[in-house]
Amino acid sequence: MSKLMLQKFGVVLALAFLLSACSPKLDWRTVQSPQDGYSALFPGKPEKIQRKISYQDQEIPQTLQAVKIEDDIYSVSTIHLTKDQSTLAPKLLEQLQGNLLNRASVSLESALSVDALYQTANKQRVATKDYFLEFKSTGAVEQSMRVRWITRIGSDNGTWIYQISVLHTAPARVDAK
């Protein structure tokens, strides 16, 4: 009788494992965005939002792809500046970073960061930094974020600005790293 129970337990355990593989947390997929010049891994199918942001009397397109899985939001934000707008890139990037870093009450220099690498389409590895931010507590909700900014020149001599992030929201503080 115990052998039969052991077999049933093994079957139940195997089924539980197989069902967990269907969990959105484990459903990683490569999302291609040729119009935004990237492909990225997402833990589910992201939603796409497009908008225009005003910057120095210009309307600049911004695209956001994001997916929420449990307490985390995974996102890639892209801004494309045309060849004529490329001179705006350094100050626009500084403003984007400043807005987020101010919310976390840190500066680029004081934020916890680690050196990282990302891979380009031609398999080249490029150095970058990942920043770990902890936002001010509201008492009921704690937020932390891992974020990276990448700037690159496109084939049209325009500039692409990417913000890749994971935002974690939970009732208790967790280490951002």
C-alpha positions as CSV (number, residue, x, y, z in Angstrom):
1,M,0.0,0.0,0.0
2,S,2.8,2.5,0.7
3,K,4.3,1.9,-2.7
4,L,0.9,2.9,-4.3
5,M,0.8,6.0,-2.1
6,L,4.3,6.8,-3.1
7,Q,3.4,6.5,-6.8
8,K,0.4,8.7,-6.3
9,F,2.5,11.3,-4.5
10,G,5.0,11.2,-7.3
11,V,2.3,11.8,-9.9
12,V,0.8,14.7,-7.9
13,L,4.3,16.2,-7.5
14,A,5.0,15.9,-11.2
15,L,1.6,17.5,-12.1
16,A,2.2,20.4,-9.7
17,F,5.6,21.0,-11.3
18,L,4.1,20.9,-14.8
19,L,1.4,23.3,-13.8
20,S,3.9,25.7,-12.2
21,A,5.6,25.9,-15.6
22,C,2.4,27.5,-17.0
23,S,2.7,30.3,-14.4
24,P,3.1,33.7,-16.0
25,K,6.2,34.2,-13.8
26,L,7.9,31.4,-15.8
27,D,6.5,32.4,-19.2
28,W,9.5,34.3,-20.5
29,R,9.4,35.3,-24.1
30,T,11.5,37.4,-26.5
31,V,9.6,40.4,-27.6
32,Q,10.7,41.9,-30.9
33,S,10.2,45.6,-31.5
34,P,12.0,46.4,-34.8
35,Q,10.3,49.8,-35.0
36,D,11.9,50.7,-31.7
37,G,15.2,49.0,-32.5
38,Y,15.3,46.3,-29.8
39,S,14.3,42.8,-28.7
40,A,13.9,42.0,-25.0
41,L,12.9,39.2,-22.7
42,F,9.6,39.7,-20.9
43,P,7.9,37.3,-18.4
44,G,4.6,37.7,-20.2
45,K,3.0,39.5,-23.2
46,P,3.6,43.2,-22.6
47,E,1.1,46.0,-23.4
48,K,2.2,48.8,-25.6
49,I,1.5,52.4,-24.9
50,Q,2.5,55.3,-27.2
51,R,2.5,59.0,-26.4
52,K,4.2,62.2,-27.2
53,I,6.2,64.1,-24.6
54,S,6.8,67.8,-24.8
55,Y,10.4,68.9,-24.5
56,Q,11.8,72.3,-25.5
57,D,8.7,73.1,-27.6
58,Q,8.9,69.8,-29.5
59,E,6.6,66.7,-29.4
60,I,8.9,63.7,-29.1
61,P,7.4,60.1,-29.5
62,Q,7.8,57.7,-26.5
63,T,6.8,54.1,-26.6
64,L,6.4,51.9,-23.5
65,Q,6.0,48.2,-23.4
66,A,5.2,46.8,-20.0
67,V,3.8,43.7,-18.3
68,K,2.7,43.3,-14.6
69,I,3.4,39.9,-13.0
70,E,2.4,39.7,-9.4
71,D,4.2,42.5,-7.5
72,D,6.5,43.5,-10.4
73,I,6.2,45.7,-13.5
74,Y,8.8,44.9,-16.2
75,S,9.1,47.7,-18.8
76,V,11.1,49.1,-21.7
77,S,10.6,52.7,-22.6
78,T,12.0,54.1,-25.9
79,I,12.4,57.6,-27.2
80,H,13.5,58.2,-30.7
81,L,15.1,61.5,-31.6
82,T,15.6,62.3,-35.3
83,K,18.9,63.4,-36.7
84,D,17.9,67.0,-36.3
85,Q,16.8,66.4,-32.6
86,S,19.9,64.4,-31.6
87,T,21.5,67.4,-29.9
88,L,18.6,67.2,-27.4
89,A,19.6,63.7,-26.2
90,P,22.1,64.5,-23.3
91,K,19.7,67.0,-21.6
92,L,16.6,64.9,-22.3
93,L,18.3,61.8,-20.8
94,E,19.5,63.9,-17.8
95,Q,15.9,65.1,-17.3
96,L,14.5,61.6,-17.5
97,Q,17.1,60.3,-15.0
98,G,16.6,63.3,-12.7
99,N,12.8,62.8,-12.6
100,L,13.2,59.2,-11.4
101,L,16.2,59.7,-9.2
102,N,14.5,62.7,-7.4
103,R,11.5,60.4,-6.5
104,A,14.1,58.1,-4.8
105,S,15.9,61.0,-3.2
106,V,19.2,60.1,-4.7
107,S,21.5,61.3,-7.5
108,L,23.3,59.3,-10.2
109,E,26.5,59.5,-8.1
110,S,24.9,58.4,-4.8
111,A,22.5,55.7,-6.1
112,L,23.5,52.1,-5.5
113,S,24.7,50.8,-8.9
114,V,26.6,47.9,-10.4
115,D,28.4,47.6,-13.7
116,A,26.5,45.5,-16.2
117,L,26.7,44.5,-19.9
118,Y,24.0,44.3,-22.6
119,Q,24.2,42.6,-26.0
120,T,23.7,44.4,-29.3
121,A,22.0,42.9,-32.3
122,N,25.4,42.0,-33.8
123,K,26.3,40.1,-30.5
124,Q,28.7,42.9,-29.3
125,R,28.7,43.3,-25.5
126,V,28.5,46.9,-24.3
127,A,29.1,48.2,-20.8
128,T,26.3,50.0,-18.9
129,K,25.2,50.5,-15.3
130,D,22.2,49.1,-13.4
131,Y,20.8,51.4,-10.7
132,F,18.9,50.1,-7.6
133,L,16.4,52.6,-6.2
134,E,14.3,52.5,-3.1
135,F,11.4,55.0,-3.1
136,K,10.1,56.8,-0.1
137,S,7.8,54.7,2.0
138,T,4.0,55.5,2.1
139,G,3.5,53.2,5.1
140,A,1.2,50.9,3.2
141,V,3.3,50.3,0.1
142,E,7.0,49.9,-0.5
143,Q,8.6,50.4,-3.9
144,S,12.0,49.5,-5.3
145,M,13.3,49.6,-8.8
146,R,16.1,48.3,-10.9
147,V,16.7,50.6,-13.9
148,R,19.2,51.0,-16.7
149,W,19.5,53.7,-19.4
150,I,21.0,53.0,-22.8
151,T,21.6,55.6,-25.5
152,R,22.6,54.6,-29.0
153,I,22.9,56.1,-32.5
154,G,20.5,54.6,-35.1
155,S,21.1,53.8,-38.7
156,D,19.3,57.1,-39.6
157,N,21.8,59.0,-37.4
158,G,19.0,59.7,-35.0
159,T,19.4,58.9,-31.3
160,W,17.5,56.2,-29.3
161,I,17.1,56.5,-25.5
162,Y,16.0,53.3,-23.7
163,Q,14.9,53.0,-20.1
164,I,14.7,49.4,-19.0
165,S,13.3,48.8,-15.5
166,V,11.7,46.4,-13.1
167,L,9.5,48.1,-10.4
168,H,8.6,46.0,-7.3
169,T,5.7,47.0,-5.1
170,A,4.9,45.2,-1.9
171,P,3.6,45.9,1.6
172,A,7.1,45.3,3.1
173,R,10.5,46.7,2.1
174,V,12.7,44.4,0.1
175,D,16.3,45.0,-0.9
176,A,16.3,46.7,-4.3
177,K,19.3,44.7,-5.4
